Amino acid sequence: MSCIPFLARGASCPERPCYPKAPPPSGTGKNFRKGTGQNFRNPHLWVRQAEKDHGQRAGLTTSERERLKDLERENRELKRANEILRKASAYFAQAEVDRRPK
C-alpha cells in the first residue's frame, strides 16, 4: 500500500505514522509550493528522507546532511582566509625585499 495518496490528501500515513503530514492540496502546484516551500513532486522525497532518518534506507540523515553542509561552509571560509593570509604574507615579504637597508 502506497502512502502517497494518503499524504496527498493531507492525512498521515497509516503504515508509518511518524512521517510528516502533508498539507491538503490547495488547487494548484504553485499554491502548494507557496504554502510548504516544497516542489509539488516532493512528497515521495519526504518519505525517502524519513526512511533514511529512521534507518530503513541507506543514506545521510537530516542531521548528518545539515552537519555536512555546515562543515563545507566552514571549509570554504577557511580556504578564503588562508588565501588572504597567503597574499598578505607575499605582499609583506616583497616589501621587506624592496626596503633599503639603513
ChimeraX attribute file (.defattr): number of C-alpha atoms within 10 A of each C-alpha:
attribute: neighborCount
match mode: 1-to-1
recipient: residues
	/A:1	6
	/A:2	9
	/A:3	17
	/A:4	16
	/A:5	12
	/A:6	15
	/A:7	23
	/A:8	15
	/A:9	13
	/A:10	15
	/A:11	17
	/A:12	19
	/A:13	19
	/A:14	13
	/A:15	10
	/A:16	12
	/A:17	10
	/A:18	12
	/A:19	19
	/A:20	16
	/A:21	17
	/A:22	19
	/A:23	15
	/A:24	13
	/A:25	15
	/A:26	11
	/A:27	8
	/A:28	10
	/A:29	14
	/A:30	13
	/A:31	13
	/A:32	18
	/A:33	15
	/A:34	12
	/A:35	12
	/A:36	11
	/A:37	10
	/A:38	14
	/A:39	12
	/A:40	15
	/A:41	9
	/A:42	11
	/A:43	19
	/A:44	12
	/A:45	10
	/A:46	16
	/A:47	18
	/A:48	17
	/A:49	20
	/A:50	19
	/A:51	18
	/A:52	16
	/A:53	17
	/A:54	13
	/A:55	12
	/A:56	11
	/A:57	13
	/A:58	12
	/A:59	14
	/A:60	14
	/A:61	17
	/A:62	13
	/A:63	10
	/A:64	12
	/A:65	12
	/A:66	12
	/A:67	12
	/A:68	13
	/A:69	12
	/A:70	11
	/A:71	12
	/A:72	12
	/A:73	11
	/A:74	12
	/A:75	12
	/A:76	11
	/A:77	12
	/A:78	12
	/A:79	11
	/A:80	12
	/A:81	12
	/A:82	12
	/A:83	12
	/A:84	12
	/A:85	12
	/A:86	11
	/A:87	12
	/A:88	12
	/A:89	12
	/A:90	12
	/A:91	11
	/A:92	11
	/A:93	11
	/A:94	11
	/A:95	11
	/A:96	11
	/A:97	9
	/A:98	9
	/A:99	8
	/A:100	7
	/A:101	6
	/A:102	3
